[in-house]
Structure formats: C-alpha cells, structure tokens
Amino acid sequence: GESVGLHLPTLSVQEGDNSIINCAYSNSASDYFIWYKQESGKGPQFIIDIRSNMDKRQGQRVTVLLNKTVKHLSLQIAATQPGDSAVYFCAGMNTGFQKLVFGTGTRLLVSP
Amino acid sequence: DGGITQSPKYLFRKEGQNVTLSCEQNLNHDAMYWYRQDPGQGLRLIYYSQIVNDFQKGDIAEGYSVSREKKESFPLTVTSAQKNPTAFYLCAGAGGIRQPQHFGDGTRLSIL
C-alpha cells in the first residue's frame, strides 16, 4: 500500500525566513500530490497540487518540488508570516486508485 | 458563499445512540468524501462517493454508514457499533478524482 509521511512534527522559523516542509512517500506509482494547511479547529485548506509529470510548481509565495527518484516532495514558503502558523499536510494518490493518503502533518510555528 | 458546509460544529453522543453528521455542498462537485482525524494522525478515509446513489467504503468504514441521494448532500451516520467515535470528522468534495479535495470546517464528536 501507500504511505505518506512528513519528516518533522514541528518546524520553528522566524518571521520573514523561508520555510521548507518535507514529505516522503513509499509508492513509486503515486502520481498526484496535494499540500494542505490546517488551522486549529478548521478543515484543511488547499494550498497547491502537483502531478508526477512535473518537478516544480509555483503559487503565491509557495513552491512545491517533486523528486520522483527519491520519492520526496517539499513545500517552500517564502517570507514566512505569523499567519502561516498551522499544521501542513501532504497527501498522495496512486495511479489507478481513487483515494488520497495523508501524512501525519508538520506544525509550523512562526515567531515575530 | 460557496463551499462545503458541515453541521453541527460540535456533537455529543450517548451510549447506544446513532448520530448523523451533515455535509452539504454548492460547488457542483461529483465526488464527496468523509474523513476521520484523530490527534497526531493524518486523515483517514471513511467513505467516498463519486456519483449520486453510489458510494464506496474507505479504510475505516466499520461502524459508519452514508447515503448519497442528492448531489449536494452526503450525510454520515456514526452508529452504536462504532466503539471509539470521539474524533474530528471532515467532509470534502472534489470536481473529479484527480482534482483537489476541498474541505468543510469539520464536526467534533464526543461521547457523553
């Protein structure tokens, strides 16, 4: 089966720094990945997605990098702000399957 | 406002009681999903539906039931057979299988 996991349970950064949150997956057949942000007491909020035919995708202040060779993806947040403090989840989907598999999350703490 | 609406925000269940969690969407999404979230864990899939009048079991369907009589609605019933129902329940919708899932703000279920 598929497993998706995040490298660190907590990441602490200073306001204005760039943040990098990492995620590893086990199944080389995974072909679609999504990053979510979840604030306390709320549902996950879609940030950005990437398909396996891409290595990089950029959004507003965020970049997702996909390395299929080592089955790793990362979320980079530029100029991190206090409002970015939340738990970040990666999720992956396999070719031929119809469900997302979620990692356990990394809590991002941004201090002023 | 468009989106996924879950109600109630908080719900309490008595021993031996069935309770139903509501999920409504006005995004015209074909696919809808129910997840359970426990502290320190990722989201786990309970049930999903890709089309009206059809649904499939996810990874942890035991003790739960769903219906999909209308495109807009995907209610989840937590039955008395679910012995550990205390959790945060999240409903999501998506325009297709490899499209981002968009979440509601959850229902927190506790046992009295």
Interface residues (C-beta under 8 A of the other chain):
Chain A: V4 Y32 I34 Y36 G41 K42 G43 P44 Q45 F46 D49 R51 F89 A91 M93 Q98 K99 L100 V101 F102 G103 T104 G105
Chain B: I4 Q6 Y33 Y35 G40 Q41 G42 L43 R44 L45 Y48 Q50 Q56 G58 D59 L90 A92 I97 R98 P100 Q101 H102 F103 G104 D105 G106
